[in-house]
Amino acid sequence: MPDNAPQQLLHLVIGGELVDLEHNTFKNLDEVDIVGLYPNYASAHAAWRAKAQSTVDNAQMRYFIVHLHRLLDPNQEPAR
């Protein structure tokens, strides 16, 4: 990667209806909403917030930010 290229810290935003509020188990995997893939936490957080607020009337609906960059490079130190 060129030295002047911005670092990509890939994040995935997904969500769906949970079986119950005690666990992060989706009720139906066929209906999991894959919101998108984002190059940094800030843009992923904005997408997560928009989806979470749009489903506020459904208590079983949850959205999550998955830190893909940590899965792709588990030895990478977290940014401070």
Secondary structure, DSSP 4 states (H G I P E B T S, - for coil): --TTSPPP--EEEEEEEBS-TTS--BS-GGG-EEEEEESSHHHHHHHHHHHHHHTTT-TTEEEEEEEHHHHH-TTSPPP-
